[in-house]
């Protein structure tokens, strides 16, 4: 059987104790090899330019440069590097931002050796890995957004017209409805999206890819 080279891992966390803990958990496993580490996220890009790595394990909340910013920068400069994010908290907004930045996995720092190895193994094989608690948070967030919004097709249509800076009269004429009906739709839309102004509504719609 042909022997495969170990996956090269680079670890970044502003706490050396966390880095040491990760090293201990993967120590002795022939499929992984720590090739570098840093407590300074701002120095990581330069270090990776000289230390080839396959997987970057990064903290999410770090001073100077957040995990989201680092992930984006790494994927931009080294698109082949897979990223596993670590965090003390499973905040759905941060998770979503990290996913958008291009990570391949996300686990909590209270994860044990078994979960860390499983995450690294799946990521090495080109898969994604999100811990059970992380997946649950994402599902709750998705369900909550659905329950909060519940926008009808007509309401979404009106939001798109508002984005085009159409007046109430123009919307009414386009949809063949009364201006009063348009105003009623506007009030319902602002209530459902918990926004107060057109700017706030459009920001809400952009963030949730409604428009």
C-alpha positions in Angstrom: 0.0 0.0 0.0 1.4 3.4 -1.0 2.2 5.7 1.9 0.7 9.1 1.7 2.3 12.3 3.0 0.8 13.7 6.1 -1.5 16.8 5.8 0.5 19.9 6.9 -1.2 21.9 9.6 -0.7 25.5 10.6 -2.3 26.6 13.9 -3.1 30.2 14.9 -4.6 31.3 18.2 -3.8 34.2 20.4 -3.4 31.8 23.4 -0.3 29.6 23.3 -2.1 27.1 25.6 -4.7 26.4 23.0 -2.0 25.8 20.3 -0.2 23.5 22.7 -3.4 21.6 23.4 -4.2 21.1 19.7 -0.6 19.8 19.1 -1.0 17.3 21.9 -4.3 16.0 20.5 -2.8 15.3 17.0 0.7 14.4 18.2 1.7 10.9 17.1 -0.9 10.7 14.3 0.9 9.9 11.0 -1.7 11.5 8.9 -1.2 15.0 10.3 1.9 17.1 10.8 2.1 20.5 12.5 4.4 22.7 10.3 3.8 26.0 11.9 2.0 28.0 14.6 1.5 31.6 15.6 -0.2 33.7 18.3 -0.1 36.7 15.9 -2.8 36.5 13.2 -1.3 39.5 11.4 1.9 37.5 10.8 0.2 34.4 9.4 0.0 35.4 5.7 3.8 36.1 5.6 4.5 32.9 7.5 2.3 30.8 5.1 4.2 32.2 2.1 7.3 30.4 3.5 5.7 27.5 5.2 3.5 25.4 2.9 0.4 24.1 4.6 -2.7 22.1 3.7 -4.9 23.0 6.6 -5.1 26.2 8.8 -6.7 25.9 12.2 -7.7 29.3 13.4 -9.4 30.9 16.4 -12.4 33.1 15.5 -12.0 35.9 18.0 -8.4 37.3 18.0 -7.1 40.9 18.7 -5.7 42.7 15.7 -7.3 40.5 13.1 -10.5 38.5 13.4 -10.8 34.9 12.3 -13.2 36.1 9.6 -10.7 38.6 8.2 -7.9 36.0 8.4 -9.9 33.3 6.6 -10.8 35.7 3.8 -7.2 36.8 3.4 -5.9 33.2 3.4 -8.4 31.9 0.9 -7.7 34.9 -1.3 -3.9 34.3 -1.3 -3.8 30.6 -0.7 -7.1 29.2 -2.1 -5.9 25.6 -1.7 -5.6 25.8 2.1 -8.5 24.3 3.9 -9.6 26.2 7.1 -11.0 24.8 10.3 -12.4 27.5 12.7 -12.3 27.2 16.4 -14.4 29.2 18.8 -15.6 29.3 22.4 -19.1 30.3 21.2 -21.5 29.0 18.5 -22.8 32.4 17.4 -24.9 31.8 14.3 -23.9 35.2 12.8 -20.2 34.5 13.2 -20.6 31.0 11.9 -22.3 32.4 8.8 -19.6 35.0 8.3 -16.9 32.3 8.6 -18.7 30.1 6.1 -19.0 33.0 3.7 -15.2 33.6 4.1 -14.6 30.1 2.8 -13.9 27.8 5.8 -14.3 24.1 5.5 -15.2 23.4 9.2 -16.1 24.9 12.5 -16.0 23.3 15.9 -16.1 24.6 19.5 -13.1 24.8 21.7 -14.6 22.4 24.2 -14.4 19.7 21.5 -12.4 16.6 22.4 -9.6 14.8 20.6 -12.0 12.5 18.7 -14.0 15.4 17.2 -10.9 17.4 16.3 -9.4 14.4 14.4 -12.7 13.7 12.7 -12.9 17.3 11.6 -9.4 17.3 10.2 -9.9 13.9 8.5 -13.0 15.0 6.7 -11.5 18.3 5.7 -8.4 16.5 4.4 -10.7 14.4 2.2 -12.3 17.5 0.7 -15.5 17.4 2.9 -16.9 20.0 5.3 -17.3 19.4 9.0 -19.4 21.3 11.4 -19.8 20.1 15.0 -23.3 19.0 16.2 -23.7 22.1 18.3 -22.7 24.3 15.4 -25.2 22.6 13.0 -28.0 23.0 15.6 -27.2 26.7 15.9 -27.4 27.1 12.1 -30.7 25.3 11.9 -32.2 27.4 14.8 -31.0 30.5 13.1 -32.5 29.5 9.7 -35.8 28.6 11.3 -35.9 31.8 13.3 -35.3 33.9 10.2 -38.1 32.1 8.4 -40.5 32.6 11.2 -39.5 36.3 11.5 -39.9 37.0 7.8 -42.7 35.1 6.2 -42.8 37.6 3.4 -45.4 36.9 0.7 -44.5 36.9 -3.0 -46.3 40.3 -3.4 -44.3 41.8 -0.5 -41.0 40.6 -2.0 -42.1 42.1 -5.3 -42.8 45.5 -3.6 -39.5 45.4 -1.8 -37.8 45.0 -5.2 -39.7 48.0 -6.5 -38.8 50.0 -3.4 -35.1 49.2 -4.1 -35.6 50.8 -7.6 -36.8 53.9 -5.8 -40.3 53.7 -7.1 -42.9 55.8 -5.4 -46.1 54.5 -3.9 -48.1 55.7 -6.9 -45.7 54.1 -9.4 -45.9 50.8 -7.5 -49.7 51.0 -7.4 -49.9 51.7 -11.1 -47.4 48.9 -12.0 -49.3 46.3 -9.8 -52.8 47.6 -10.7 -53.7 48.1 -7.0 -54.6 51.2 -5.0 -52.0 53.4 -3.3 -53.7 52.6 0.0 -53.1 48.9 -0.6 -49.4 49.6 -1.3 -49.1 51.6 1.9 -50.7 48.7 3.8 -48.1 46.4 2.3 -45.3 48.8 3.3 -46.5 48.8 6.9 -46.7 45.0 7.0 -43.3 44.6 5.4 -41.7 47.0 8.0 -43.4 45.1 10.8 -42.4 41.7 9.6 -38.8 42.7 9.0 -38.6 44.8 12.2 -37.3 47.8 10.4 -38.2 51.4 10.6 -36.9 53.0 7.4 -36.4 52.2 3.7 -32.6 52.1 4.3 -33.1 49.6 7.1 -35.5 47.5 5.1 -33.1 47.3 2.1 -30.2 46.4 4.4 -32.3 43.6 5.9 -33.2 42.4 2.4 -29.6 42.5 1.1 -28.2 40.6 4.1 -30.8 37.8 3.7 -30.5 37.8 -0.1 -34.2 38.6 -0.5 -33.3 40.9 -3.3 
